[in-house]
């Protein structure tokens, strides 16, 4: 464990073993990807050798974490970040035989149906998953009985009028993809043809998590 305590939290003992500079160098969004991954993985039975799709993995910190902590094989898939750069990062972590960087669009994934034991989306689903049919599409890639786990930032309630004053200073147009937990529940209540089990709401400073079992 590093003597640098900037990102130490009693709530996330696994994440505490990673050097803050390594984590900061791999930031690809606003949230702490290891905290979110550790939080979500506490509700998923991850076992050595399982095939996991880390969709929207950014700079692959979460993918490396999943392999090192649980012994799973991870397909680190992202559209916005270079697979070549992620490979260097993965190799530096001595995980190149178990974490595989893929450059792909979430809406056009190059995988066989029922290939994965689990799919995780760490602070990325809102950028590609608001389409009514997307979750059914994504579910094709997980085996029957497999798990889809989603976690990320959201709104406490939907914005139905002007942007609230406390958000105006940093609100940008792309943030309209953020929604409340109630919005997501309504969104998935119709088009999703497989069971989606509710995991938690607002349990970590406005971050949400869901577990779906195919």
N, C-alpha and C positions, 0 to 999 in steps of 0.2 A: 504494500500500500504506500502511496506517495505521502510525503510530509506536507504537501500542499493541500490545504483543507477547503479550497474554494468550492469544490463540488462534492463534498462529503455529506452524506445524509444517512442517518440511522435507518431510514425506511428502505434504502437500496444498498444492502451490504455487498451484493455482487458488483455493482457499478463502482463502488468505492475502491476496488482493486485496479482501476484503470487510471492512468496518469491524466490529470486535467488538461495538460498541453496536447496530449494525443486526442482527447475528446474535442477540444476547442478547434484543433486543426481540421477535424472532420465534420465540423458543423455545416449542415446544408439547409437549415431552417431555424425557427425560433425556439424550438423545444429541445430539451436534453434527451437525445434519442436513446441513450442507455437507460435512463430512468423509465421512459415510456415502455421500452422493450422488456425490462425487468418486471415492471408492473403488469404488463399484458401476459407475459410468460408464466406468471404465478397462477394463472387460470387455465393454462394449456399443459397437457401432459406431453412434454417433449422428451423423447428418448433417443439415445445414440443410434445413428444410422438413418433416422427419419429424413425424408426429403422435404425441405421447407422452401417455399417461395417467399422472399422478402421483397415485396412489390413497392416500388417507390423508395428504394433504400438509400437514396442520396449518395453520400461518399462511403457507404458500406460499413459504417461503424456498427450498426445494429446487426448486420450479417455476421461480422467477425465475432461480436458478443454472443450471438446465438450458437455459433459453432463451439467457441471456447467454453461456454458455460454448460452446454447441454449435449455436445457431441453430435449435433445434427449436421447434415449436408445442406448447404444453403445456396440457392440461386439468387444472387444479389442483382436485382433487376431495376434499372432506372433509365429514363429518357433524357433527363437534363444533365446528367453527369457522365463523364467519359468512362467507358468500361476499361480502357487501358490504364487510366489513372487509378481507378479502383483496384485493378489487378496489382499495381505497385504497392498500394496500401495493404492489400490482402497478403501479398508476399512478404512484406515487412513484418506482418503479424504471424508469419509461418503458418498460414492457413490456406495456401494456394491449392492444396490437394482436396480441400473440403468446402471451400467457398468459391463460387464460380460467377464472375462478373458478366452481366448480360446488358447490352444496350437495346432496349425495346420500349415500344409504346404500350401502356397498360391496356389499350383498346385493341391491340393486335399482337397478342403474346405468341411466341414461337414454341409452345410446349404442347405435348400430347395430352389428350383428355385423361383425367384421373391420374396424373403423374405424381402429384404431391400428396404427402400426408397432412400437410398444414400450409396455410397461406397467412402471412402476417402483413399488415399495412401500418407502418409506424409514422404517424403525423403526415400522411400523404393522401389518404383516400379521398378527402374532400376535393382535391384537384382533378380527379378523373372519375369519381364514383357517383356523381349526382345524376347521371343518366338513369332513367327509370329501369332500363334493362341491364345495366352493367353488372349488378351483383349476381344475377342468374348466369350471365356470361362467365364471370370469374369462377363461379362454383363448379363449372365444368372441369376445371383443372385440378380439383381436389378429389381424392378417393371417397367412395361412400363411407360414411362414418368419420371422415376427415373434418378438419376444423379450419374456419376462416376467422382470424382475429384482427380487429380494427381498433386503433386508438389514435387520438389526436386532439388538437385544440378545437374548441367550438364556442358558440355563443350561449350565454345563460338563457336568453330568450331571443326570439326572432326580432329583427329590426323592421318595423312596418311603416315608419315615417322617416324623418330626417335623421342623419347620423347623430347619435348622442354626443353631447359636447365633450365628454371625457374620451371619446374615440376619434374625434375629428383630426387631431394632430397627427396621427399615424395611419389613419385609414386610407387604403388605396383600393382601386377598382377591383383588383384580383381577390380581395378579401370577401367579396360577395359570395364566394363558394363556401364560406363558413356558415354553419347552421347550428341550431339548438338540438339537444337530445330528443325533444318532442318531434321536431321536424324530421329527423332521421327515422324515428319509429313510424311515423305516418308514411314516409317515403318507402319504407320496406314492407309495409303491411299489405300492399296489393300485389306488386309484380314478383315478389320473391316466392318461389315455389318450394323452398326448403326451410326447415325450422331455424329461426334465429333466436338464440337464447340471450336474454338481457344480462349483461355482466355487471355494469356499474354506471353510475351517472355522477358527474361532477365530484368525483372522489379525490381529485388532485388538482386544485386550483383551476377549475374550468376545463380540464381535459376529460375526455370521455373514452370509454372502452366497451367493445361488444365482442361476444364470442358467438359464432354461428356454426352449427353442426349439420353437415350435409346428410 
